[in-house]
Structures are given as C-alpha cells and as structure tokens.
Amino acid sequence: MAGDTRLFETVTALLTLLFEREEAQLSKRELKLIGRNVGLGGSADGFRHMGEIYSELTGPGRKRGKYTVLHRELVPEMDDILAERKIVNYERDRIRQAFTLALRDCRSWQDMRDALPNCVKDLIPECRHLPRTREEAFTLADNPRSYTQYMQLREKIEFYVAARLLY
C-alpha cells in the first residue's frame, strides 16, 4: 500500500464504517434538540449555539432560515453533545494514525488482515474469510513506540466496532 492512494482510501473507508453510527447518533440527538427548542419558544428553522447553526433545513432554505439562540434550559445537554463529538473526533484522529501506521507497509489483503485487530476484519469484505497468519500489528514490530501506541488504541477500536451493533 505504500506510496499510493489505496492506503488513504482504505483508512478513510474503515473510519467511515467505524464511526458512521456514532456520528448518526450524535446528529440525531442534535436534531431532537431543535424540536425541544421550538417547544420552549425557539424558531422552527433551528437554533444557533457557539457560532454554529443547527437546523434540518438544507440548501438555499438554510441560508434564509431564521435562527434563535438555543434556550438556556437546553444548553447543558447541547454542551454534553459537543463534548462527546469532540472526544469522538479526537479518537477518530488517533485511530486514523494507528491504521495508517499499521497498514503503511501492507501489500496484500492478507497483510491487511494480519495488521489489523480481529474485530476489524469483518469491515473489509476481502479480509472477512482470511485466517490470521501473523501477529496483529506485525508491521509495527520493529518500532516499539508505534506498536505500544497502536496496542493502547486497540480497546477504542474494539469499542467503536461494538458500538456499531448498539446503534
């Protein structure tokens, strides 16, 4: 995979699959706040919070929308959502780095299967039925620091794979 766009595309696809349900869950919670904000006297178009617009409107309608500030009663809940989103984005960046390091020297689907944790193999159709032939993260074996960092993230990767089943 070294030196071509396949590494970027593979890592991006894995991250999309890994985080799509988490993103959808956070977005759903944000959209629920729009209705609750309307019930507290806010605009039906959506609301503004911390300089961002939260609305179901799209395209030109979004630009013409009238947005009120989020009702103060809902601010703590929105702040919780934003804090969770920040954590998810941070973990996505760390996992992106780990996947990129682990997959950088992979040349085949078998290499990818062996470099990644068992829980990720089912996300890649070409790797689903391949047995493990080498130790996980074998591509990092000669770099103890990267290997240790990767292994520390393994639990987070497993968490997000499991979260896909929950949402």
RAKASUL-V571908 format. One record per residue. RES is the residue in one letter. SS is DSSP state (~ for helix, > for strand, _ for the rest). OMEGA is omega in whole degrees, 0 to 359 (999 if undefined). Layout:
# RAKASUL-V571908
RES:SS:OMEGA
RES:SS:OMEGA
This chain:
# RAKASUL-V571908
M:_:184
A:_:173
G:_:177
D:_:183
T:~:181
R:~:178
L:~:179
F:~:182
E:~:180
T:~:180
V:~:179
T:~:179
A:~:178
L:~:180
L:~:178
T:~:179
L:~:184
L:~:188
F:~:185
E:~:182
R:~:178
E:~:178
E:~:180
A:~:180
Q:~:179
L:~:179
S:~:179
K:~:178
R:~:177
E:~:181
L:~:176
K:~:179
L:~:179
I:~:179
G:~:179
R:~:178
N:~:177
V:~:179
G:~:179
L:_:175
G:_:181
G:_:180
S:_:177
A:_:179
D:_:182
G:_:181
F:>:175
R:>:175
H:>:179
M:_:177
G:_:180
E:>:176
I:>:176
Y:>:187
S:_:173
E:_:179
L:_:178
T:_:176
G:~:182
P:~:179
G:~:180
R:~:180
K:~:182
R:~:184
G:_:176
K:_:185
Y:_:175
T:>:176
V:>:179
L:_:179
H:_:186
R:~:179
E:~:183
L:~:183
V:~:180
P:~:179
E:~:178
M:~:178
D:~:176
D:~:179
I:~:180
L:~:177
A:~:177
E:~:179
R:~:179
K:~:179
I:~:180
V:~:180
N:~:178
Y:~:180
E:~:176
R:~:179
D:~:179
R:~:179
I:~:176
R:~:179
Q:~:181
A:~:178
F:~:180
T:~:178
L:~:184
A:~:185
L:~:186
R:_:184
D:_:180
C:_:181
R:_:184
S:_:176
W:~:178
Q:~:177
D:~:179
M:~:180
R:~:183
D:~:182
A:~:186
L:_:177
P:_:180
N:~:184
C:~:183
V:~:185
K:~:181
D:~:178
L:~:181
I:_:184
P:_:182
E:_:182
C:_:186
R:_:187
H:_:179
L:_:176
P:_:176
R:_:179
T:_:179
R:_:179
E:_:177
E:_:180
A:_:180
F:~:181
T:~:180
L:~:185
A:_:181
D:_:179
N:_:186
P:~:181
R:~:179
S:~:179
Y:~:180
T:~:179
Q:~:179
Y:~:183
M:~:176
Q:~:180
L:~:183
R:~:179
E:~:178
K:~:178
I:~:179
E:~:178
F:~:183
Y:~:174
V:~:179
A:~:180
A:~:177
R:~:180
L:~:183
L:~:185
Y:_:999
